Amino acid sequence: MGVFMEKDLKKEKKVQRREAADRLKGLSTEYVDSASKSIARALIDTPEYRDAGTIFCYMNFGKEVVTDMIIADALSSGKRVCIPLCRGAGIMDARLYTSETQLVPGAFGIMEPSADEPVISPEEIDLAVVPCVTCDRELRRLGHGAGYYDRFFQEFKGPKIALCLEEMLLDEVVTEEHDVRMDMVISEEKIYDKDSFGEHRRWRP
């Protein structure tokens, strides 16, 4: 990829992030909460989640899809749960999370475990539940630009499921060579997966 093309893609990504931020401001808390519950139920009903013994799940921030219901279900189902701890310079660990774990605001204001919690290696994780700024229906994901998840996915090779509000989906997300495509994107209306680009799988409550 040429230097100029790479710069153009980065610029287009910034534009998409700004547009997504503007769109997000217009969404009500009631919509986000209601959609999050539908998305959580859809995820919990997937074979990928049911079969996972250890899940890696983000802690939501702002108007991201809320993950409280997912984490609570995983713990009550006897799954091992780990959540992100950002260590700077785009490096992120998966740290063990239990009902006794004390969380503190991290560098970005996101709740994180302390550095004393055990590290769970990517090889031990069966499923990653991933946040996004936005996604498209062909499983491209746009993050916040720090590269934490793309670096993490260099080692984690299991299924990656992004949670995205239907109102935030784009027709096409700009990507670069290093961007990792998701295995599934779940909104409150549909489940989009890599085997159904033409005929997206519909989740029914």
MDTraj code that builds the backbone (N, CA, C; nanometers):
import mdtraj as md
import numpy as np

residues = "MET GLY VAL PHE MET GLU LYS ASP LEU LYS LYS GLU LYS LYS VAL GLN ARG ARG GLU ALA ALA ASP ARG LEU LYS GLY LEU SER THR GLU TYR VAL ASP SER ALA SER LYS SER ILE ALA ARG ALA LEU ILE ASP THR PRO GLU TYR ARG ASP ALA GLY THR ILE PHE CYS TYR MET ASN PHE GLY LYS GLU VAL VAL THR ASP MET ILE ILE ALA ASP ALA LEU SER SER GLY LYS ARG VAL CYS ILE PRO LEU CYS ARG GLY ALA GLY ILE MET ASP ALA ARG LEU TYR THR SER GLU THR GLN LEU VAL PRO GLY ALA PHE GLY ILE MET GLU PRO SER ALA ASP GLU PRO VAL ILE SER PRO GLU GLU ILE ASP LEU ALA VAL VAL PRO CYS VAL THR CYS ASP ARG GLU LEU ARG ARG LEU GLY HIS GLY ALA GLY TYR TYR ASP ARG PHE PHE GLN GLU PHE LYS GLY PRO LYS ILE ALA LEU CYS LEU GLU GLU MET LEU LEU ASP GLU VAL VAL THR GLU GLU HIS ASP VAL ARG MET ASP MET VAL ILE SER GLU GLU LYS ILE TYR ASP LYS ASP SER PHE GLY GLU HIS ARG ARG TRP ARG PRO".split()
xyz = np.array([
    [0.0851, -0.1192, 0.0000],
    [0.0000, 0.0000, 0.0000],
    [0.0888, 0.1243, 0.0000],
    [0.0619, 0.2189, -0.0908],
    [0.1401, 0.3396, -0.0979],
    [0.1182, 0.4296, 0.0226],
    [0.2177, 0.5178, 0.0472],
    [0.2090, 0.6085, 0.1620],
    [0.0888, 0.6999, 0.1500],
    [0.0643, 0.7500, 0.0272],
    [-0.0463, 0.8431, 0.0080],
    [-0.1804, 0.7734, 0.0270],
    [-0.1921, 0.6514, -0.0214],
    [-0.3161, 0.5773, -0.0037],
    [-0.3413, 0.5502, 0.1442],
    [-0.2346, 0.5150, 0.2163],
    [-0.2464, 0.4881, 0.3597],
    [-0.2934, 0.6133, 0.4335],
    [-0.2388, 0.7289, 0.3968],
    [-0.2809, 0.8539, 0.4590],
    [-0.4260, 0.8835, 0.4286],
    [-0.4686, 0.8556, 0.3048],
    [-0.6076, 0.8783, 0.2663],
    [-0.7015, 0.7911, 0.3481],
    [-0.6644, 0.6651, 0.3683],
    [-0.7488, 0.5744, 0.4457],
    [-0.7601, 0.6210, 0.5905],
    [-0.6488, 0.6639, 0.6474],
    [-0.6526, 0.7135, 0.7854],
    [-0.7428, 0.8365, 0.7957],
    [-0.7369, 0.9229, 0.6947],
    [-0.8215, 1.0424, 0.6947],
    [-0.9690, 1.0027, 0.6844],
    [-0.9998, 0.9056, 0.5984],
    [-1.1380, 0.8596, 0.5836],
    [-1.1886, 0.7956, 0.7127],
    [-1.1008, 0.7244, 0.7816],
    [-1.1393, 0.6656, 0.9099],
    [-1.1764, 0.7740, 1.0107],
    [-1.0969, 0.8805, 1.0152],
    [-1.1253, 0.9892, 1.1073],
    [-1.2603, 1.0521, 1.0761],
    [-1.2903, 1.0661, 0.9478],
    [-1.4202, 1.1210, 0.9079],
    [-1.5329, 1.0300, 0.9549],
    [-1.5163, 0.8995, 0.9358],
    [-1.6202, 0.8054, 0.9801],
    [-1.6355, 0.8081, 1.1317],
    [-1.5284, 0.8225, 1.2033],
    [-1.5378, 0.8300, 1.3505],
    [-1.6141, 0.9560, 1.3934],
    [-1.5847, 1.0677, 1.3288],
    [-1.6546, 1.1925, 1.3624],
    [-1.8036, 1.1804, 1.3306],
    [-1.8348, 1.1243, 1.2146],
    [-1.9754, 1.1083, 1.1766],
    [-2.0472, 1.0141, 1.2724],
    [-1.9788, 0.9067, 1.3138],
    [-2.0386, 0.8122, 1.4087],
    [-2.0626, 0.8798, 1.5430],
    [-1.9671, 0.9617, 1.5872],
    [-1.9830, 1.0320, 1.7148],
    [-2.1031, 1.1256, 1.7103],
    [-2.1215, 1.1946, 1.5981],
    [-2.2370, 1.2835, 1.5832],
    [-2.3679, 1.2048, 1.5845],
    [-2.3676, 1.0897, 1.5156],
    [-2.4883, 1.0067, 1.5134],
    [-2.5197, 0.9523, 1.6520],
    [-2.4148, 0.9148, 1.7255],
    [-2.4334, 0.8572, 1.8588],
    [-2.4970, 0.9580, 1.9545],
    [-2.4614, 1.0847, 1.9391],
    [-2.5170, 1.1880, 2.0265],
    [-2.6686, 1.1947, 2.0159],
    [-2.7208, 1.1597, 1.8986],
    [-2.8648, 1.1676, 1.8773],
    [-2.9430, 1.0486, 1.9285],
    [-2.8737, 0.9456, 1.9781],
    [-2.9428, 0.8261, 2.0265],
    [-2.9772, 0.8417, 2.1736],
    [-3.0969, 0.8043, 2.2097],
    [-3.1401, 0.8172, 2.3488],
    [-3.0829, 0.7045, 2.4337],
    [-3.0690, 0.7319, 2.5626],
    [-3.0241, 0.6295, 2.6568],
    [-3.1228, 0.5142, 2.6607],
    [-3.2523, 0.5473, 2.6461],
    [-3.3564, 0.4427, 2.6473],
    [-3.3381, 0.3467, 2.5307],
    [-3.3059, 0.4021, 2.4128],
    [-3.2827, 0.3161, 2.2961],
    [-3.1609, 0.2274, 2.3177],
    [-3.0513, 0.2869, 2.3664],
    [-2.9277, 0.2108, 2.3873],
    [-2.9518, 0.0979, 2.4874],
    [-3.0210, 0.1259, 2.5962],
    [-3.0473, 0.0239, 2.6984],
    [-3.1349, -0.0885, 2.6437],
    [-3.2414, -0.0511, 2.5725],
    [-3.3323, -0.1522, 2.5169],
    [-3.2619, -0.2375, 2.4117],
    [-3.1895, -0.1718, 2.3220],
    [-3.1167, -0.2447, 2.2177],
    [-3.0106, -0.3355, 2.2788],
    [-2.9439, -0.2881, 2.3826],
    [-2.8395, -0.3672, 2.4476],
    [-2.8951, -0.4969, 2.5045],
    [-3.0145, -0.4919, 2.5614],
    [-3.0760, -0.6135, 2.6162],
    [-3.1074, -0.7130, 2.5047],
    [-3.1570, -0.6630, 2.3916],
    [-3.1846, -0.7514, 2.2785],
    [-3.0566, -0.8122, 2.2235],
    [-2.9525, -0.7314, 2.2142],
    [-2.8237, -0.7800, 2.1639],
    [-2.7648, -0.8834, 2.2587],
    [-2.7742, -0.8581, 2.3884],
    [-2.7232, -0.9545, 2.4867],
    [-2.7949, -1.0881, 2.4753],
    [-2.9266, -1.0840, 2.4630],
    [-3.0026, -1.2091, 2.4496],
    [-2.9623, -1.2840, 2.3230],
    [-2.9425, -1.2086, 2.2154],
    [-2.9020, -1.2720, 2.0890],
    [-2.7658, -1.3386, 2.1011],
    [-2.6710, -1.2691, 2.1636],
    [-2.5371, -1.3259, 2.1822],
    [-2.5429, -1.4512, 2.2678],
    [-2.6142, -1.4434, 2.3790],
    [-2.6221, -1.5562, 2.4722],
    [-2.6823, -1.6793, 2.4055],
    [-2.7626, -1.6573, 2.3014],
    [-2.8281, -1.7681, 2.2312],
    [-2.7418, -1.8292, 2.1216],
    [-2.6239, -1.7730, 2.0940],
    [-2.5398, -1.8262, 1.9873],
    [-2.4618, -1.9485, 2.0349],
    [-2.4340, -2.0430, 1.9450],
    [-2.3502, -2.1580, 1.9812],
    [-2.2107, -2.1152, 2.0261],
    [-2.1586, -2.0081, 1.9668],
    [-2.0248, -1.9611, 2.0024],
    [-2.0183, -1.9237, 2.1505],
    [-2.1227, -1.8594, 2.1993],
    [-2.1272, -1.8222, 2.3410],
    [-2.1561, -1.9445, 2.4274],
    [-2.2537, -2.0233, 2.3894],
    [-2.2931, -2.1385, 2.4721],
    [-2.1771, -2.2350, 2.4911],
    [-2.0952, -2.2529, 2.3866],
    [-1.9867, -2.3514, 2.3920],
    [-1.8591, -2.2957, 2.4555],
    [-1.8553, -2.1671, 2.4818],
    [-1.7328, -2.1047, 2.5332],
    [-1.7183, -2.1280, 2.6827],
    [-1.6013, -2.1750, 2.7229],
    [-1.5722, -2.1898, 2.8651],
    [-1.5126, -2.0639, 2.9244],
    [-1.4386, -1.9899, 2.8400],
    [-1.3768, -1.8638, 2.8822],
    [-1.4109, -1.7568, 2.7796],
    [-1.4685, -1.6451, 2.8255],
    [-1.4995, -1.5363, 2.7338],
    [-1.4234, -1.4102, 2.7741],
    [-1.3846, -1.3367, 2.6727],
    [-1.3203, -1.2061, 2.6900],
    [-1.4234, -1.1024, 2.6491],
    [-1.4611, -1.0130, 2.7406],
    [-1.5694, -0.9194, 2.7137],
    [-1.5300, -0.7790, 2.7575],
    [-1.5610, -0.6822, 2.6742],
    [-1.5291, -0.5436, 2.7078],
    [-1.6246, -0.4887, 2.8133],
    [-1.5796, -0.3854, 2.8817],
    [-1.6635, -0.3100, 2.9739],
    [-1.7126, -0.1866, 2.8987],
    [-1.8427, -0.1724, 2.8875],
    [-1.8954, -0.0641, 2.8042],
    [-1.8678, 0.0732, 2.8642],
    [-1.8601, 0.1707, 2.7735],
    [-1.8308, 0.3086, 2.8118],
    [-1.9147, 0.4008, 2.7239],
    [-1.9685, 0.5076, 2.7828],
    [-2.0511, 0.5996, 2.7053],
    [-2.1770, 0.5309, 2.6559],
    [-2.2041, 0.5431, 2.5247],
    [-2.3234, 0.4821, 2.4668],
    [-2.2923, 0.3551, 2.3888],
    [-2.1847, 0.2859, 2.4282],
    [-2.1589, 0.1548, 2.3691],
    [-2.2665, 0.0563, 2.4138],
    [-2.2804, -0.0522, 2.3387],
    [-2.3716, -0.1591, 2.3787],
    [-2.3325, -0.2066, 2.5186],
    [-2.4302, -0.2097, 2.6081],
    [-2.4052, -0.2432, 2.7484],
    [-2.3805, -0.3936, 2.7622],
    [-2.2762, -0.4298, 2.8375],
    [-2.2388, -0.5712, 2.8492],
    [-2.2666, -0.6314, 2.9865],
    [-2.3292, -0.5556, 3.0774],
    [-2.3542, -0.6064, 3.2128],
    [-2.4287, -0.7393, 3.2119],
    [-2.5327, -0.7485, 3.1286],
    [-2.6156, -0.8685, 3.1235],
    [-2.5352, -0.9895, 3.0743],
    [-2.4462, -0.9645, 2.9788],
    [-2.3639, -1.0729, 2.9235],
    [-2.2673, -1.1250, 3.0291],
    [-2.1990, -1.0334, 3.0969],
    [-2.1019, -1.0732, 3.1986],
    [-2.1710, -1.1454, 3.3142],
    [-2.2863, -1.0939, 3.3569],
    [-2.3602, -1.1580, 3.4662],
    [-2.4039, -1.2988, 3.4281],
    [-2.4513, -1.3151, 3.3040],
    [-2.4939, -1.4479, 3.2587],
    [-2.3751, -1.5430, 3.2519],
    [-2.2627, -1.4945, 3.2026],
    [-2.1440, -1.5800, 3.1916],
    [-2.0997, -1.6285, 3.3289],
    [-2.0967, -1.5393, 3.4259],
    [-2.0552, -1.5780, 3.5608],
    [-2.1535, -1.6765, 3.6226],
    [-2.2825, -1.6509, 3.6063],
    [-2.3824, -1.7403, 3.6656],
    [-2.3864, -1.8761, 3.5957],
    [-2.3386, -1.8794, 3.4704],
    [-2.3346, -2.0056, 3.3941],
    [-2.2069, -2.0847, 3.4189],
    [-2.1190, -2.0308, 3.5046],
    [-1.9954, -2.1013, 3.5360],
    [-1.8836, -2.0791, 3.4370],
    [-1.8990, -1.9813, 3.3486],
    [-1.7921, -1.9505, 3.2542],
    [-1.6838, -1.8679, 3.3242],
    [-1.5635, -1.8768, 3.2724],
    [-1.4567, -1.7904, 3.3200],
    [-1.4602, -1.6629, 3.2360],
    [-1.4558, -1.5492, 3.3029],
    [-1.4679, -1.4208, 3.2347],
    [-1.3385, -1.3421, 3.2514],
    [-1.2943, -1.2800, 3.1439],
    [-1.1819, -1.1869, 3.1539],
    [-1.2187, -1.0590, 3.0810],
    [-1.1620, -0.9478, 3.1275],
    [-1.1927, -0.8166, 3.0716],
    [-1.0616, -0.7437, 3.0423],
    [-1.0676, -0.6374, 2.9608],
    [-0.9432, -0.5712, 2.9189],
    [-0.8786, -0.4869, 3.0278],
    [-0.7473, -0.4885, 3.0264],
    [-0.6657, -0.3941, 3.1020],
    [-0.5662, -0.3343, 3.0032],
    [-0.5805, -0.2045, 2.9755],
    [-0.4922, -0.1374, 2.8806],
    [-0.3659, -0.0921, 2.9521],
    [-0.2514, -0.1281, 2.8960],
    [-0.1233, -0.0988, 2.9610],
    [-0.0438, 0.0093, 2.8896],
    [-0.1075, 0.0801, 2.7971],
    [-0.0391, 0.1860, 2.7241],
    [0.0212, 0.1370, 2.5943],
    [0.0475, 0.2299, 2.5029],
    [0.1120, 0.2001, 2.3737],
    [0.0379, 0.0915, 2.2957],
    [-0.0944, 0.0902, 2.3066],
    [-0.1753, -0.0040, 2.2295],
    [-0.1716, -0.1469, 2.2781],
    [-0.1197, -0.1702, 2.3977],
    [-0.1090, -0.3063, 2.4506],
    [-0.2213, -0.3310, 2.5509],
    [-0.2892, -0.4414, 2.5350],
    [-0.4032, -0.4750, 2.6191],
    [-0.3923, -0.6191, 2.6662],
    [-0.4155, -0.6409, 2.7949],
    [-0.4196, -0.7749, 2.8518],
    [-0.5643, -0.8159, 2.8766],
    [-0.5883, -0.9459, 2.8788],
    [-0.7139, -1.0003, 2.9298],
    [-0.6893, -1.0411, 3.0749],
    [-0.7629, -0.9804, 3.1667],
    [-0.7457, -1.0086, 3.3094],
    [-0.8694, -1.0761, 3.3665],
    [-0.8481, -1.1717, 3.4540],
    [-0.9581, -1.2464, 3.5137],
    [-1.0547, -1.1519, 3.5853],
    [-1.1850, -1.1774, 3.5665],
    [-1.2888, -1.0977, 3.6336],
    [-1.3855, -1.1915, 3.7045],
    [-1.4121, -1.1640, 3.8313],
    [-1.5108, -1.2386, 3.9086],
    [-1.6034, -1.1378, 3.9755],
    [-1.7040, -1.1888, 4.0437],
    [-1.7978, -1.1008, 4.1140],
    [-1.7294, -1.0245, 4.2274],
    [-1.6095, -1.0694, 4.2659],
    [-1.5353, -1.0032, 4.3738],
    [-1.4320, -0.9023, 4.3226],
    [-1.4135, -0.8955, 4.1922],
    [-1.3104, -0.8085, 4.1355],
    [-1.3450, -0.6611, 4.1577],
    [-1.2492, -0.5876, 4.2071],
    [-1.2647, -0.4438, 4.2261],
    [-1.2186, -0.3717, 4.0988],
    [-1.3045, -0.2874, 4.0442],
    [-1.2730, -0.2153, 3.9210],
    [-1.2420, -0.0693, 3.9507],
    [-1.1535, -0.0128, 3.8688],
    [-1.1176, 0.1283, 3.8817],
    [-1.1179, 0.1906, 3.7419],
    [-1.1418, 0.3212, 3.7318],
    [-1.1368, 0.3855, 3.5997],
    [-0.9952, 0.3796, 3.5424],
    [-0.9858, 0.3387, 3.4161],
    [-0.8567, 0.3320, 3.3489],
    [-0.8217, 0.4639, 3.2825],
    [-0.7199, 0.4595, 3.1962],
    [-0.6688, 0.5811, 3.1330],
    [-0.7737, 0.6497, 3.0470],
    [-0.8677, 0.5747, 2.9924],
    [-0.9700, 0.6330, 2.9054],
    [-1.1035, 0.6487, 2.9777],
    [-1.1027, 0.6282, 3.1074],
    [-1.2262, 0.6368, 3.1840],
    [-1.3050, 0.5076, 3.1862],
    [-1.2555, 0.4057, 3.1184],
    [-1.3220, 0.2755, 3.1142],
    [-1.2865, 0.1981, 3.2403],
    [-1.3847, 0.1301, 3.2976],
    [-1.3584, 0.0538, 3.4185],
    [-1.2693, -0.0657, 3.3878],
    [-1.1650, -0.0820, 3.4691],
    [-1.0662, -0.1872, 3.4490],
    [-1.0347, -0.2562, 3.5814],
    [-0.9853, -0.3802, 3.5740],
    [-0.9356, -0.4453, 3.6955],
    [-0.7981, -0.3904, 3.7304],
    [-0.7523, -0.4204, 3.8484],
    [-0.6172, -0.3785, 3.8855],
    [-0.5152, -0.4698, 3.8170],
    [-0.3910, -0.4235, 3.8159],
    [-0.2838, -0.5020, 3.7552],
    [-0.2488, -0.6255, 3.8368],
    [-0.3115, -0.6419, 3.9540],
    [-0.2879, -0.7601, 4.0374],
    [-0.3687, -0.8815, 3.9917],
    [-0.4733, -0.8565, 3.9111],
    [-0.5577, -0.9678, 3.8665],
    [-0.4805, -1.0557, 3.7674],
    [-0.5036, -1.1879, 3.7692],
    [-0.4301, -1.2793, 3.6805],
    [-0.4536, -1.2497, 3.5325],
    [-0.3471, -1.2659, 3.4546],
    [-0.3560, -1.2523, 3.3095],
    [-0.4068, -1.3838, 3.2509],
    [-0.5043, -1.3747, 3.1603],
    [-0.5527, -1.4917, 3.0871],
    [-0.4950, -1.4831, 2.9456],
    [-0.4207, -1.5835, 2.9056],
    [-0.3558, -1.5785, 2.7743],
    [-0.4596, -1.5932, 2.6635],
    [-0.4337, -1.5342, 2.5466],
    [-0.5273, -1.5460, 2.4345],
    [-0.5588, -1.6905, 2.3979],
    [-0.4636, -1.7802, 2.4183],
    [-0.4857, -1.9206, 2.3840],
    [-0.5915, -1.9870, 2.4731],
    [-0.6145, -1.9303, 2.5904],
    [-0.7134, -1.9866, 2.6836],
    [-0.8550, -1.9347, 2.6597],
    [-0.8692, -1.8346, 2.5754],
    [-0.9986, -1.7693, 2.5550],
    [-1.0726, -1.8350, 2.4387],
    [-1.2002, -1.8621, 2.4598],
    [-1.2816, -1.9285, 2.3576],
    [-1.3619, -1.8311, 2.2726],
    [-1.3885, -1.7118, 2.3245],
    [-1.4726, -1.6152, 2.2533],
    [-1.4366, -1.4742, 2.2979],
    [-1.4270, -1.3823, 2.2016],
    [-1.4046, -1.2410, 2.2329],
    [-1.5280, -1.1603, 2.1937],
    [-1.5803, -1.0847, 2.2896],
    [-1.6933, -0.9945, 2.2659],
    [-1.6347, -0.8540, 2.2553],
    [-1.6540, -0.7912, 2.1389],
    [-1.5727, -0.6768, 2.0989],
    [-1.6572, -0.5497, 2.0842],
    [-1.6083, -0.4355, 2.1333],
    [-1.6786, -0.3094, 2.1128],
    [-1.6444, -0.2501, 1.9763],
    [-1.7140, -0.1462, 1.9378],
    [-1.6822, -0.0784, 1.8123],
    [-1.7311, 0.0654, 1.8167],
    [-1.6739, 0.1480, 1.7306],
    [-1.7349, 0.2774, 1.7015],
    [-1.8501, 0.2552, 1.6059],
    [-1.8245, 0.1735, 1.5048],
    [-1.9275, 0.1320, 1.4110],
    [-1.8782, 0.0073, 1.3384],
    [-1.9710, -0.0626, 1.2748],
    [-1.9395, -0.1783, 1.1901],
    [-2.0216, -0.1668, 1.0620],
    [-1.9927, -0.2545, 0.9676],
    [-2.0842, -0.2689, 0.8548],
    [-2.1342, -0.4127, 0.8494],
    [-2.2223, -0.4405, 0.7550],
    [-2.2893, -0.5711, 0.7498],
    [-2.2012, -0.6800, 0.6905],
    [-2.0808, -0.6429, 0.6462],
    [-1.9846, -0.7425, 0.5975],
    [-1.8703, -0.7583, 0.6974],
    [-1.9006, -0.7247, 0.8223],
    [-1.8172, -0.7580, 0.9382],
    [-1.6893, -0.6756, 0.9502],
    [-1.6839, -0.5628, 0.8788],
    [-1.5729, -0.4704, 0.8996],
    [-1.6023, -0.3883, 1.0248],
    [-1.5000, -0.3651, 1.1030],
    [-1.5159, -0.2931, 1.2309],
    [-1.4273, -0.1699, 1.2339],
    [-1.4829, -0.0610, 1.2858],
    [-1.4054, 0.0601, 1.3084],
    [-1.3955, 0.0821, 1.4581],
    [-1.2721, 0.0823, 1.5098],
    [-1.2499, 0.1079, 1.6510],
    [-1.2155, 0.2538, 1.6740],
    [-1.1635, 0.2829, 1.7919],
    [-1.1319, 0.4214, 1.8265],
    [-0.9968, 0.4659, 1.7719],
    [-0.9191, 0.3734, 1.7167],
    [-0.7954, 0.4113, 1.6494],
    [-0.6676, 0.3852, 1.7263],
    [-0.6787, 0.3370, 1.8490],
    [-0.5571, 0.3128, 1.9282],
    [-0.4926, 0.1780, 1.8961],
    [-0.5667, 0.0888, 1.8316],
    [-0.5096, -0.0386, 1.7876],
    [-0.5028, -0.1479, 1.8912],
    [-0.5656, -0.1282, 2.0069],
    [-0.5585, -0.2299, 2.1128],
    [-0.6111, -0.3652, 2.0653],
    [-0.7279, -0.3649, 2.0055],
    [-0.7889, -0.4930, 1.9678],
    [-0.7189, -0.5560, 1.8485],
    [-0.6789, -0.4761, 1.7504],
    [-0.6083, -0.5340, 1.6360],
    [-0.4793, -0.6021, 1.6801],
    [-0.4079, -0.5426, 1.7766],
    [-0.2865, -0.6076, 1.8281],
    [-0.3218, -0.7339, 1.9067],
    [-0.4268, -0.7262, 1.9855],
    [-0.4694, -0.8433, 2.0627],
    [-0.5063, -0.9585, 1.9689],
    [-0.5691, -0.9254, 1.8563],
    [-0.6135, -1.0286, 1.7622],
    [-0.4986, -1.0916, 1.6843],
    [-0.3792, -1.0380, 1.6963],
    [-0.2637, -1.1040, 1.6365],
    [-0.2341, -1.2354, 1.7082],
    [-0.2744, -1.2424, 1.8358],
    [-0.2519, -1.3645, 1.9137],
    [-0.3800, -1.4441, 1.9337],
    [-0.4926, -1.3757, 1.9475],
    [-0.6181, -1.4459, 1.9687],
    [-0.6767, -1.4877, 1.8340],
    [-0.7020, -1.6175, 1.8179],
    [-0.7494, -1.6706, 1.6901],
    [-0.8902, -1.7292, 1.6988],
    [-0.9569, -1.7121, 1.8126],
    [-1.0917, -1.7648, 1.8280],
    [-1.1953, -1.6731, 1.7649],
    [-1.3238, -1.7074, 1.7797],
    [-1.4302, -1.6239, 1.7227],
    [-1.4371, -1.4869, 1.7873],
    [-1.4598, -1.3865, 1.7025],
    [-1.4667, -1.2475, 1.7457],
    [-1.6045, -1.1928, 1.7089],
    [-1.6805, -1.1524, 1.8085],
    [-1.8160, -1.1030, 1.7853],
    [-1.8236, -0.9576, 1.8306],
    [-1.8542, -0.8689, 1.7362],
    [-1.8707, -0.7271, 1.7686],
    [-2.0177, -0.6980, 1.7948],
    [-2.0431, -0.6115, 1.8922],
    [-2.1784, -0.5689, 1.9257],
    [-2.1971, -0.4267, 1.8751],
    [-2.3001, -0.4055, 1.7929],
    [-2.3190, -0.2752, 1.7297],
    [-2.4679, -0.2429, 1.7217],
    [-2.5038, -0.1242, 1.7655],
    [-2.6418, -0.0795, 1.7519],
    [-2.6775, -0.0700, 1.6035],
    [-2.7965, -0.1157, 1.5682],
    [-2.8393, -0.1116, 1.4277],
    [-2.8328, 0.0314, 1.3731],
    [-2.8645, 0.1287, 1.4556],
    [-2.8627, 0.2687, 1.4132],
    [-2.7213, 0.3189, 1.3844],
    [-2.6214, 0.2446, 1.4281],
    [-2.4825, 0.2871, 1.4089],
    [-2.4145, 0.2159, 1.2926],
    [-2.4792, 0.1163, 1.2324],
    [-2.4186, 0.0425, 1.1225],
    [-2.3998, 0.1317, 0.9997],
    [-2.2881, 0.1136, 0.9296],
    [-2.2605, 0.1845, 0.8060],
    [-2.2729, 0.0895, 0.6872],
    [-2.2871, 0.1467, 0.5684],
    [-2.2895, 0.0639, 0.4478],
    [-2.1524, 0.0025, 0.4222],
    [-2.0467, 0.0793, 0.4489],
    [-1.9109, 0.0257, 0.4315],
    [-1.8148, 0.0989, 0.5238],
    [-1.7464, 0.0235, 0.6070],
    [-1.6454, 0.0784, 0.6972],
    [-1.5102, 0.0792, 0.6257],
    [-1.4393, 0.1896, 0.6356],
    [-1.3048, 0.2000, 0.5774],
    [-1.2086, 0.1145, 0.6590],
    [-1.1279, 0.0346, 0.5911],
    [-1.0317, -0.0506, 0.6609],
    [-0.8947, -0.0410, 0.5965],
    [-0.7948, -0.0745, 0.6770],
    [-0.6581, -0.0868, 0.6293],
    [-0.6159, -0.2332, 0.6378],
    [-0.4955, -0.2618, 0.5891],
    [-0.4496, -0.4005, 0.5814],
    [-0.4466, -0.4685, 0.7187],
    [-0.4127, -0.3925, 0.8232],
    [-0.3980, -0.4538, 0.9560],
    [-0.5314, -0.4729, 1.0275],
    [-0.6387, -0.4169, 0.9751],
    [-0.7684, -0.4272, 1.0433],
    [-0.8238, -0.5691, 1.0327],
    [-0.8710, -0.6188, 1.1447],
    [-0.9198, -0.7566, 1.1527],
    [-1.0717, -0.7575, 1.1366],
    [-1.1202, -0.8384, 1.0442],
    [-1.2643, -0.8502, 1.0237],
    [-1.3234, -0.9411, 1.1311],
    [-1.4430, -0.9094, 1.1755],
    [-1.5111, -0.9885, 1.2770],
    [-1.5666, -1.1186, 1.2174],
    [-1.5952, -1.2143, 1.3033],
    [-1.6633, -1.3360, 1.2603],
    [-1.8144, -1.3183, 1.2639],
    [-1.8586, -1.2214, 1.3444],
    [-2.0013, -1.1966, 1.3579],
    [-2.0207, -1.0546, 1.4101],
    [-2.1269, -0.9903, 1.3628],
    [-2.1712, -0.8619, 1.4184],
    [-2.3156, -0.8789, 1.4608],
    [-2.3452, -0.8424, 1.5845],
    [-2.4815, -0.8570, 1.6357],
    [-2.5380, -0.7189, 1.6645],
    [-2.6542, -0.6905, 1.6049],
    [-2.7305, -0.5707, 1.6393],
    [-2.8600, -0.6161, 1.7051],
    [-2.9433, -0.5208, 1.7437],
    [-3.0704, -0.5580, 1.8062],
    [-3.1702, -0.6144, 1.7062],
    [-3.1397, -0.6018, 1.5761],
    [-3.2326, -0.6499, 1.4743],
    [-3.1865, -0.7765, 1.4047],
    [-3.0548, -0.7904, 1.3866],
    [-3.0044, -0.9029, 1.3086],
    [-2.8698, -0.9511, 1.3610],
    [-2.8394, -1.0738, 1.3235],
    [-2.7042, -1.1273, 1.3395],
    [-2.6441, -1.1363, 1.1997],
    [-2.5307, -1.0728, 1.1820],
    [-2.4584, -1.0790, 1.0552],
    [-2.3360, -1.1671, 1.0762],
    [-2.3188, -1.2680, 0.9894],
    [-2.2013, -1.3535, 1.0037],
    [-2.1323, -1.3746, 0.8701],
    [-2.0129, -1.4335, 0.8761],
    [-1.9272, -1.4415, 0.7577],
    [-1.9794, -1.5381, 0.6523],
    [-2.0772, -1.6218, 0.6884],
    [-2.1316, -1.7176, 0.5918],
    [-2.2571, -1.6653, 0.5240],
    [-2.2969, -1.5414, 0.5560],
    [-2.4276, -1.4959, 0.5067],
    [-2.4248, -1.3507, 0.4595],
    [-2.3197, -1.3117, 0.3871],
    [-2.3142, -1.1741, 0.3392],
    [-2.4342, -1.1421, 0.2508],
    [-2.4742, -1.2367, 0.1688],
    [-2.5866, -1.2113, 0.0796],
    [-2.7207, -1.2251, 0.1490],
    [-2.7301, -1.3192, 0.2416],
    [-2.8558, -1.3448, 0.3116],
    [-2.8262, -1.3474, 0.4609],
    [-2.8334, -1.2307, 0.5230],
    [-2.7948, -1.2184, 0.6625],
    [-2.8871, -1.2995, 0.7526],
    [-2.8266, -1.3687, 0.8461],
    [-2.9020, -1.4536, 0.9367],
    [-2.9858, -1.3665, 1.0302],
    [-3.1094, -1.3997, 1.0426],
    [-3.2016, -1.3215, 1.1256],
    [-3.2161, -1.3868, 1.2619],
    [-3.1982, -1.3093, 1.3665],
    [-3.2224, -1.3602, 1.5021],
    [-3.3648, -1.3278, 1.5417],
    [-3.4342, -1.4271, 1.5919],
    [-3.5724, -1.4049, 1.6369],
    [-3.5798, -1.4306, 1.7859],
    [-3.6387, -1.3377, 1.8618],
    [-3.6475, -1.3542, 2.0070],
    [-3.7365, -1.4716, 2.0445],
])
top = md.Topology()
chain = top.add_chain()
for i, resn in enumerate(residues, 1):
    res = top.add_residue(resn, chain, resSeq=i)
    for name in ("N", "CA", "C"):
        top.add_atom(name, md.element.get_by_symbol(name[0]), res)
traj = md.Trajectory(xyz[None], top)
